[in-house]
């Protein structure tokens, strides 16, 4: 029995109901002891909670799904981009290789020689500060050029017969026309060529 | 409870169905038997998986859905001094075919491939038609993008059965230029030159990547391991590609015109010792090495051992001046011939008694004069000098198979030997050794060790080579080197020298010819053929380059001056122009080359 509480309560009771019958006091006491304060229960609808839970659940599932999808998507993109990068890298390297082959000194020199360029024999410089020429400037000529290709192997005489040179004796009877002159000169030039050719083979 | 209460009412119906299913006991028993059978299967499988070779099964499980790809390391490039590639790695692929699928359309496909990939039609046709084979090489080492394009085009045109695989391409864009040094790669391994010597550095280390795949794509967050590939390091050489090309063309022309066996040349930067060009002819095309005979696939400048001949007089006489035994004006009386032991030494030209200064001995390349002067050496002194000049020791620039040369051991070094060595017989060198020795004179008496690699690189046997390891060592005094340069200038003088063809108009050029008898490989004796050479530097008073040209066995009767001289002048002119070295404009050397008996000797200088 919790006596202090009892006394306080009895005091209060006494104060509120002075001069009442002890039996009623006991009765009241009895009642006061048994009283359990009823909790005020409001019966709320379960729908919002269920909605919330299902929303969270749904959002989670959808979110996870979307996350997964986006990861997959990113993975596809990565794969395809990587493939593209390696293709481009390969193309770059191929182009670089082609460029290097174009820059091959041998190729450049052949192109240049084909255009009629020659490698100068003697270096000479022009000093810009006083306009003085340093060295002995010599004009570059086509005489004795640098051979860019190996000489063809010497053929045996059977495969390299001497050129058949036919000397045409000019006919004095014909009147010397311009056309005839030109032809004769051409013939002459040919002969010269043949002669040089045979000389080269000696 | 309510069902049990209402049970009796629906009994007849249940009974009827029950009779079809059998009694509950029977059903229960049957169910248990089925469950037991299934469980026993599981149990047996468990024992099989866990009891018998669990590792193999685990590995199989891991392999399922896992892809392993090799990450090939890219081979390092070999670059020239300006960063231009001499050897270059390109991502490549091989085109392969499945003959079972290609046989039906073989002729059309072969035509298509041979035109697109520049391959032989008949070889391709044969490969595509093979029977009972599922794999055939069509083309190897094709640039990746080209291979993919061709295979895609073939697929689009309706040809099946082609595929590509990784197969890196090694390209040598300059072909034969510097091929003697760079070497080449075989199908799977380096076979020669720098490719072989620096393979460890160039090759790098292949990597590996393993990851889970689904539907051909990588599964994100799946298990994955990655060992990244370590790409090979580039090799920076000191070679100047354009100069090297020019040197090789000049050498080829020189060799062809002289109908010689071979020719090689070295161009060296005087101050740094960097080799700008080291050319050989005949050489090979690195893109097609098999086309050249094996003997042409080496660097003769490094592997050919030969007697230097008169170029060696430069070393002998500068050592003599350094030792204080002579000056460039020292008077030598040169007799027509000179006995040396049981032999007699002659000059290359017949003459009576000549009165030459030491400069004249160099300018006219007199053996007798050199021998007479060199007899003033103390015992062992000349050998010491020659060792300091670097003869008899490898240059160790990173070329495999470099010859050491032969400098006779002191035990067999007699006075007769010394007489012959003084003018370049009885000792052997390689071209780079000799170029470095002559460069010592150009560099004011300080020998700078030659190098072919910029920075540093490690060969496969662990030797570190390159410009970082360059050493400098004084061999002769600055005064001796200067006097020698003045004497060498007289060699190219048209009036007093033997090699006017080596002169470059407007420049002061110092040089020395060499014509040496060759020792035949069979008999070990002089076989009547010659090594002719020319070494020199320019501008003589402020040298920038040293060029050394050697021609083996010219058949046109030419000597060092007439064969080596013009080649030297061409190469040197090109180098001077390319590097913008103007003439110094100072007065050329006029050191007297002769003296008259009775004339009063002028003070040394």
Interface residues (C-beta under 8 A of the other chain):
Chain A: X71 X72 X74 X75 X76 X78 X79 X86 X87 X89 X90 X91 X93 X94 X96 X97 X100 X101 X103 X104 X105 X106 X109 X119 X120 X121 X122 X123 X124 X125 X127 X134 X135 X136 X138 X146 X147 X148 X150 X151
Chain B: X84 X85 X88 X89 X90 X91 X143 X144 X145 X146 X148 X169 X171 X173 X174 X175 X176 X177 X217 X218 X219 X220 X221 X241 X242 X245 X246 X249 X250 X252 X253 X256 X504 X505 X506 X507 X570 X573 X574 X576 X577 X580 X581 X582 X583 X585
